[in-house]
Amino acid sequence: MSGREPILISGARLVDPASGHDGVTDILIADGRIAALGTALEADGARRIDAAGLVAAPGLVDVMVKTGEPGAEQRESLRSAGRAAAAGGVTTLVVSPQSDPAIDDPALVDFILRRGRTRAPVHILPAGGLSRGLKGEALAEIGLMKAAGAVLFSTGDGAIANAALMRNALLYARGMDVLVAARPVAPDLGASGVMNSGDYADRLGLPGIPAVAERIMVERDIALAEASGARLMIDQLSTAAALEAVRRAKGRGVPVSCSASIYHLTLNELDVGDYRTFARLSPPLRTEEDRRALVQGLADGVIDALVSGHDPRPAEEKRLPFAQSAPGAVGLELLLAGALSLVHNDDVPLMAVLRALTHGPAALLGLDAGRIAAGAPADLVLFDDGAPWVCDAQKLHSKSKNTPYDGRRLQGRVAMTFAAGRQVYPF
């Protein structure tokens, strides 16, 4: 992707977490990059956009997104995911290796890169599987996948149960200087559950996933990262205990980071309601105390990246009894609006929210993204932070329409998205 005509965005409130800047600023885009920042900028022949009343921020970076490609394009293709991302202000997304087949070799990494470049309006990057087939039995070709363009390596939807294999993976990752994303759930404790373990699950008669299943794996993987020196990201933690483990590890200087999904910062287990399958997620929605702890972790910087938790599921996988339905929800178009609800509720400052959506994840991946500065790639979003709207799942651009936000009142909506200097939304 490359820029076409120069674009001058005037009068926007520029909020850039990388520099800490927050103020009305003009932005000149040329040749796919930020050409200049200032006040009362002029540029002959440039397309002028009056952005007074809008917030300009770096394009969002989502570090773990599922699609159905390859293998289940009816759920979501790279094209439809890219359009959903653009509509949500996401300009860079990392595709999870959890596909069919799993992204566990250089050819599949190259496939995602090539398809992303030709079919999607935003930047699509592949994550490689840490183990072959994501089965946790043998290491995948990490070095070859890194050379092919994989930006991180993931355990997929579950943890690697074998501690020796996980230790070897982290030692190898340390030598390759790659980021490992580990989903924390102890298989023996979490395999049969469908929602958070506790009184509410008991009342509904549903098997639960206890919070300790997450804490056990977080503590184990942090210990292995501390011993190996590898860079570890706890992928989509959901409990207060796991967050505190990360906080303590950071305090000791362990190279650990963590992500959390926007659903887990804005919803709790009670949103399952009367067996509402749209609220069946992985990890499950937790208690209100857990949710509040995550919000505080975002505010004080323990959470490095906010993610959409995008996991598209077609209607036939959701219109089932709760325990038989598939976990997952779409979220690319809802990530920003959900995050802004934390700002409107005075829970987290806008700068901190945007940091976890832009500069934080970009820094974890070592990307030249997540910032608005002269010479930086022109990936940015303009949004009206006060615009009220109601989420209608059927109007989302994802192929699948499953979200627990369906019918929810939201405040804050994307007006325009630019990737590599080109307007990619509105389409």
C-alpha positions as CSV (number, residue, x, y, z in Angstrom):
1,M,0.0,0.0,0.0
2,S,1.3,3.5,-0.8
3,G,-0.2,6.9,-0.5
4,R,-1.6,8.6,-3.6
5,E,-2.5,12.3,-3.2
6,P,-1.2,14.4,-0.4
7,I,-3.7,14.8,2.4
8,L,-3.9,17.7,4.9
9,I,-5.9,17.0,8.1
10,S,-6.6,20.2,9.9
11,G,-7.9,21.1,13.3
12,A,-7.9,17.6,14.9
13,R,-7.0,16.9,18.5
14,L,-3.9,14.9,18.1
15,V,-3.3,12.3,20.9
16,D,-0.1,10.4,20.4
17,P,0.9,8.2,23.3
18,A,4.4,7.6,21.9
19,S,5.4,11.3,22.4
20,G,2.8,12.2,25.1
21,H,1.4,14.9,22.8
22,D,-2.2,16.0,23.2
23,G,-3.3,19.1,21.4
24,V,-4.9,20.6,18.3
25,T,-2.5,19.9,15.4
26,D,-2.5,19.8,11.6
27,I,-1.2,16.6,9.9
28,L,0.2,16.5,6.4
29,I,0.4,13.1,4.7
30,A,2.5,12.5,1.6
31,D,4.0,9.4,0.0
32,G,2.5,7.2,2.6
33,R,4.1,8.9,5.6
34,I,3.6,11.8,8.0
35,A,5.3,14.7,6.1
36,A,4.7,17.4,8.7
37,L,2.9,18.3,12.0
38,G,2.1,21.8,13.1
39,T,-0.5,24.6,13.1
40,A,-1.9,26.4,10.1
41,L,-0.1,24.1,7.8
42,E,-0.6,24.6,4.0
43,A,0.2,22.3,1.1
44,D,-0.5,23.1,-2.5
45,G,-2.6,20.4,-4.2
46,A,-3.4,18.5,-1.1
47,R,-6.8,17.1,-0.3
48,R,-7.9,19.0,2.8
49,I,-9.9,17.3,5.6
50,D,-11.5,19.5,8.2
51,A,-11.2,17.4,11.4
52,A,-12.3,20.0,13.9
53,G,-14.0,18.2,16.8
54,L,-12.4,14.8,16.0
55,V,-9.5,13.0,17.7
56,A,-6.6,11.9,15.6
57,A,-4.6,8.9,17.0
58,P,-2.2,6.4,15.6
59,G,-3.9,3.5,13.9
60,L,-4.7,0.7,16.3
61,V,-2.5,-2.4,16.5
62,D,-4.3,-5.6,17.5
63,V,-1.7,-8.3,18.4
64,M,-4.0,-11.4,18.2
65,V,-6.8,-11.8,15.7
66,K,-8.4,-15.0,14.5
67,T,-9.7,-15.3,10.9
68,G,-11.0,-18.4,9.1
69,E,-8.3,-18.2,6.5
70,P,-6.9,-20.7,5.7
71,G,-9.4,-23.5,6.2
72,A,-12.7,-21.8,7.3
73,E,-13.1,-18.7,5.1
74,Q,-16.9,-18.9,5.7
75,R,-16.2,-17.7,9.3
76,E,-13.9,-14.8,8.2
77,S,-11.5,-14.2,5.3
78,L,-8.5,-11.9,5.4
79,R,-10.4,-9.5,3.2
80,S,-13.5,-9.3,5.5
81,A,-11.2,-9.1,8.6
82,G,-9.3,-6.3,6.9
83,R,-12.5,-4.4,6.2
84,A,-13.7,-4.9,9.7
85,A,-10.4,-3.7,11.0
86,A,-10.4,-0.5,8.9
87,A,-14.0,0.3,10.1
88,G,-12.7,0.0,13.6
89,G,-9.6,2.1,13.2
90,V,-7.3,-0.9,13.4
91,T,-4.5,-0.5,10.8
92,T,-2.2,-3.4,11.9
93,L,-3.5,-6.8,12.9
94,V,-1.6,-10.0,13.8
95,V,-3.3,-13.2,12.6
96,S,-3.4,-15.9,15.2
97,P,-1.8,-19.2,14.1
98,Q,-5.0,-21.0,15.3
99,S,-6.4,-22.0,11.9
100,D,-6.8,-25.1,9.8
101,P,-4.1,-25.9,9.1
102,A,-2.3,-24.2,11.9
103,I,0.3,-21.6,10.8
104,D,3.3,-23.6,11.8
105,D,5.7,-23.5,8.8
106,P,7.3,-20.8,6.6
107,A,5.0,-21.5,3.6
108,L,1.9,-20.6,5.6
109,V,3.6,-17.5,7.1
110,D,4.3,-16.4,3.5
111,F,0.7,-17.3,2.5
112,I,-0.7,-14.9,5.1
113,L,1.7,-12.1,4.2
114,R,0.9,-12.4,0.5
115,R,-2.9,-12.7,0.9
116,G,-2.9,-9.8,3.4
117,R,-1.0,-7.5,1.0
118,T,-3.3,-8.2,-2.0
119,R,-6.7,-8.6,-0.3
120,A,-6.9,-6.4,2.8
121,P,-6.9,-2.6,3.1
122,V,-4.8,-2.7,6.3
123,H,-1.5,-4.3,7.4
124,I,-1.8,-8.0,8.1
125,L,1.0,-9.8,9.8
126,P,1.3,-13.5,10.8
127,A,2.0,-15.1,14.1
128,G,3.6,-18.5,14.0
129,G,2.7,-21.5,16.0
130,L,5.1,-22.2,18.8
131,S,4.5,-26.0,18.4
132,R,3.7,-28.1,15.4
133,G,0.0,-28.1,14.8
134,L,-0.3,-26.2,18.1
135,K,-0.5,-29.6,19.7
136,G,2.2,-28.9,22.3
137,E,4.2,-32.0,21.4
138,A,7.1,-30.7,19.4
139,L,8.5,-27.3,18.6
140,A,7.7,-25.7,15.2
141,E,10.4,-24.2,12.9
142,I,10.6,-20.9,14.8
143,G,13.8,-19.6,13.0
144,L,12.5,-20.3,9.5
145,M,9.1,-18.7,10.3
146,K,10.8,-15.7,11.7
147,A,12.8,-15.4,8.5
148,A,9.6,-15.7,6.5
149,G,8.0,-12.8,8.4
150,A,6.3,-14.1,11.6
151,V,6.2,-11.3,14.1
152,L,5.5,-13.4,17.2
153,F,5.0,-17.0,18.2
154,S,1.9,-18.3,20.0
155,T,0.7,-21.3,21.8
156,G,-2.7,-20.7,20.2
157,D,-5.9,-21.2,22.2
158,G,-4.3,-23.2,24.9
159,A,-1.1,-23.5,26.9
160,I,1.8,-25.9,26.3
161,A,1.2,-28.4,29.1
162,N,4.6,-30.0,28.9
163,A,6.9,-27.7,31.1
164,A,10.1,-29.1,29.5
165,L,8.9,-28.3,26.0
166,M,7.8,-24.8,27.1
167,R,11.2,-24.3,28.7
168,N,13.0,-25.4,25.5
169,A,10.7,-23.1,23.4
170,L,11.6,-20.1,25.6
171,L,15.3,-20.9,25.5
172,Y,15.1,-21.1,21.7
173,A,13.0,-17.9,21.5
174,R,15.6,-16.1,23.6
175,G,18.4,-17.1,21.2
176,M,16.2,-15.9,18.3
177,D,15.0,-12.7,20.1
178,V,11.4,-13.4,19.3
179,L,8.3,-12.7,21.4
180,V,6.3,-15.7,22.7
181,A,2.6,-15.3,23.4
182,A,1.3,-17.9,25.9
183,R,-2.4,-18.4,26.5
184,P,-2.6,-19.3,30.3
185,V,-4.9,-22.1,31.2
186,A,-4.0,-25.3,32.9
187,P,-5.6,-28.0,30.7
188,D,-6.5,-30.4,33.5
189,L,-8.5,-27.6,35.2
190,G,-9.9,-25.8,32.2
191,A,-10.7,-28.4,29.6
192,S,-14.3,-29.2,30.6
193,G,-15.5,-25.7,31.7
194,V,-17.6,-23.3,29.6
195,M,-17.8,-20.2,31.9
196,N,-16.2,-18.8,35.0
197,S,-16.3,-21.2,38.0
198,G,-18.4,-19.8,40.9
199,D,-21.8,-19.3,42.3
200,Y,-23.3,-18.0,39.0
201,A,-22.1,-21.0,37.0
202,D,-23.5,-23.3,39.7
203,R,-26.8,-21.4,39.5
204,L,-26.9,-22.0,35.7
205,G,-25.8,-25.6,36.1
206,L,-22.8,-25.0,33.8
207,P,-19.3,-26.5,34.4
208,G,-16.8,-23.7,35.3
209,I,-13.2,-22.8,34.6
210,P,-11.6,-21.7,37.9
211,A,-9.5,-18.6,38.1
212,V,-6.6,-20.7,39.5
213,A,-6.3,-22.5,36.1
214,E,-5.1,-19.2,34.7
215,R,-2.9,-18.3,37.6
216,I,-1.1,-21.6,37.7
217,M,0.1,-21.3,34.0
218,V,1.0,-17.6,34.4
219,E,3.2,-18.4,37.4
220,R,4.8,-21.3,35.6
221,D,5.5,-19.5,32.4
222,I,6.8,-16.4,34.2
223,A,9.2,-18.6,36.1
224,L,10.4,-20.2,32.9
225,A,10.8,-16.8,31.2
226,E,12.7,-15.5,34.2
227,A,15.1,-18.5,34.0
228,S,15.5,-18.3,30.3
229,G,15.5,-14.5,29.7
230,A,13.0,-14.9,26.9
231,R,10.4,-12.2,26.1
232,L,7.0,-13.5,27.1
233,M,3.6,-12.0,26.6
234,I,0.7,-13.5,28.6
235,D,-2.0,-13.7,26.0
236,Q,-5.5,-12.4,27.1
237,L,-5.3,-12.8,30.8
238,S,-8.6,-12.4,32.6
239,T,-8.1,-12.6,36.4
240,A,-6.9,-10.4,39.1
241,A,-4.5,-13.1,40.4
242,A,-2.8,-13.5,37.1
243,L,-2.5,-9.8,36.7
244,E,-0.8,-9.5,40.1
245,A,1.6,-12.2,39.1
246,V,2.6,-10.2,36.0
247,R,2.9,-7.0,38.1
248,R,5.3,-8.7,40.5
249,A,7.3,-10.2,37.7
250,K,7.7,-6.8,36.1
251,G,8.9,-5.4,39.4
252,R,11.6,-8.0,39.4
253,G,12.7,-7.1,35.9
254,V,11.4,-10.2,34.2
255,P,10.9,-9.5,30.4
256,V,7.1,-10.3,30.7
257,S,4.2,-8.4,29.2
258,C,0.5,-9.1,28.9
259,S,-2.6,-8.4,26.9
260,A,-6.3,-8.4,27.8
261,S,-9.4,-8.3,25.6
262,I,-11.7,-5.3,25.7
263,Y,-14.6,-7.6,26.5
264,H,-12.9,-8.7,29.8
265,L,-12.5,-5.0,30.8
266,T,-16.1,-4.1,30.0
267,L,-18.2,-7.2,30.8
268,N,-18.3,-9.8,33.6
269,E,-19.8,-13.2,34.1
270,L,-23.3,-11.8,34.8
271,D,-23.4,-10.8,31.1
272,V,-23.9,-14.5,30.3
273,G,-27.4,-13.7,31.5
274,D,-29.9,-16.4,30.6
275,Y,-27.5,-18.7,28.8
276,R,-26.5,-16.0,26.2
277,T,-24.1,-17.8,23.9
278,F,-22.7,-14.5,22.5
279,A,-21.1,-14.1,25.9
280,R,-19.4,-17.5,25.8
281,L,-15.7,-16.5,25.4
282,S,-12.3,-17.9,25.8
283,P,-11.0,-17.1,28.4
284,P,-14.5,-16.8,30.0
285,L,-15.9,-13.6,31.4
286,R,-14.9,-13.4,35.0
287,T,-16.1,-11.7,38.2
288,E,-16.7,-8.0,38.6
289,E,-13.7,-7.9,41.0
290,D,-11.5,-9.4,38.2
291,R,-12.9,-6.9,35.7
292,R,-12.1,-4.0,38.0
293,A,-8.6,-5.3,38.6
294,L,-8.0,-5.4,34.9
295,V,-9.2,-1.8,34.5
296,Q,-6.8,-0.7,37.2
297,G,-4.0,-2.7,35.5
298,L,-4.7,-0.8,32.3
299,A,-4.7,2.5,34.0
300,D,-1.3,1.9,35.7
301,G,0.4,0.3,32.7
302,V,0.6,-3.3,33.8
303,I,-1.5,-4.3,30.8
304,D,0.7,-3.6,27.7
305,A,-1.8,-4.3,24.9
306,L,-5.6,-4.2,24.6
307,V,-6.9,-6.6,22.0
308,S,-10.3,-7.2,20.4
309,G,-10.3,-11.0,21.1
310,H,-11.6,-11.3,17.5
311,D,-12.8,-14.9,17.1
312,P,-15.6,-15.0,14.5
313,R,-18.2,-17.8,14.8
314,P,-21.1,-18.3,12.4
315,A,-24.6,-18.6,13.6
316,E,-24.7,-22.4,13.5
317,E,-21.9,-22.5,16.1
318,K,-23.7,-20.0,18.4
319,R,-27.4,-21.0,18.2
320,L,-26.9,-24.0,20.4
321,P,-27.2,-24.8,24.1
322,F,-24.6,-22.8,26.0
323,A,-22.3,-25.7,26.8
324,Q,-22.4,-26.9,23.2
325,S,-21.8,-23.5,21.6
326,A,-18.4,-22.4,20.3
327,P,-16.5,-19.8,22.4
328,G,-15.6,-16.5,20.7
329,A,-16.8,-13.1,19.5
330,V,-16.0,-10.6,16.8
331,G,-14.4,-7.4,18.0
332,L,-12.3,-5.6,15.4
333,E,-15.0,-3.0,14.8
334,L,-15.8,-2.7,18.5
335,L,-12.3,-2.4,20.1
336,L,-12.1,1.3,20.0
337,A,-15.6,2.0,21.1
338,G,-15.4,-0.5,23.9
339,A,-12.1,1.0,25.1
340,L,-13.6,4.5,25.0
341,S,-16.3,3.4,27.4
342,L,-13.5,3.2,30.0
343,V,-12.6,6.8,29.3
344,H,-16.2,8.0,29.5
345,N,-16.7,6.2,32.8
346,D,-13.6,8.0,34.2
347,D,-11.9,4.7,34.8
348,V,-8.8,5.2,32.5
349,P,-7.4,8.4,30.9
350,L,-7.6,8.6,27.1
351,M,-3.8,8.6,26.8
352,A,-3.5,5.4,28.7
353,V,-6.2,3.7,26.7
354,L,-4.7,4.7,23.4
355,R,-1.2,3.7,24.6
356,A,-2.4,0.1,25.0
357,L,-4.1,0.2,21.6
358,T,-1.2,1.7,19.7
359,H,2.3,2.4,20.9
360,G,2.3,-0.4,23.5
361,P,1.6,-3.4,21.2
362,A,3.7,-1.8,18.4
363,A,6.7,-1.7,20.8
364,L,6.2,-5.3,21.8
365,L,6.4,-6.4,18.2
366,G,9.2,-4.0,17.2
367,L,7.0,-2.3,14.6
368,D,7.4,1.1,13.1
369,A,3.8,1.8,13.9
370,G,1.7,3.1,16.8
371,R,2.9,6.7,16.6
372,I,2.3,10.0,14.8
373,A,5.5,11.8,14.1
374,A,7.2,13.4,11.1
375,G,8.6,10.6,8.9
376,A,6.4,7.9,10.6
377,P,4.1,5.7,8.5
378,A,0.8,7.4,7.9
379,D,-1.3,4.9,9.8
380,L,-3.9,6.8,11.8
381,V,-7.5,7.0,12.8
382,L,-9.9,10.0,13.2
383,F,-12.8,9.4,15.6
384,D,-15.6,11.3,17.3
385,D,-15.1,10.3,20.9
386,G,-18.6,11.5,21.9
387,A,-20.7,10.1,19.1
388,P,-23.5,7.8,20.5
389,W,-24.6,4.7,18.7
390,V,-26.1,1.3,19.3
391,C,-24.3,-1.8,18.2
392,D,-26.3,-3.8,15.7
393,A,-24.3,-7.0,15.1
394,Q,-26.0,-7.5,11.7
395,K,-24.4,-4.3,10.4
396,L,-20.9,-5.3,11.3
397,H,-18.5,-5.9,8.4
398,S,-17.2,-9.2,9.7
399,K,-18.7,-12.3,8.0
400,S,-19.8,-13.6,11.4
401,K,-22.0,-11.5,13.6
402,N,-21.4,-12.8,17.1
403,T,-20.7,-10.2,19.8
404,P,-21.9,-9.7,23.4
405,Y,-22.1,-6.0,22.5
406,D,-25.1,-6.6,20.3
407,G,-27.7,-4.0,21.3
408,R,-25.3,-2.2,23.6
409,R,-25.2,1.6,23.7
410,L,-21.7,2.8,22.9
411,Q,-20.1,6.2,22.7
412,G,-17.3,7.0,20.2
413,R,-17.1,6.1,16.5
414,V,-14.5,6.0,13.8
415,A,-14.9,8.7,11.2
416,M,-11.9,7.9,8.9
417,T,-9.0,5.4,8.9
418,F,-5.8,5.8,6.9
419,A,-3.2,3.0,6.3
420,A,0.1,3.9,4.6
421,G,-1.3,7.3,3.7
422,R,-4.4,5.9,1.9
423,Q,-8.0,6.4,3.2
424,V,-9.2,2.8,3.8
425,Y,-12.4,3.8,5.7
426,P,-15.0,4.9,4.8
427,F,-14.6,2.4,1.9
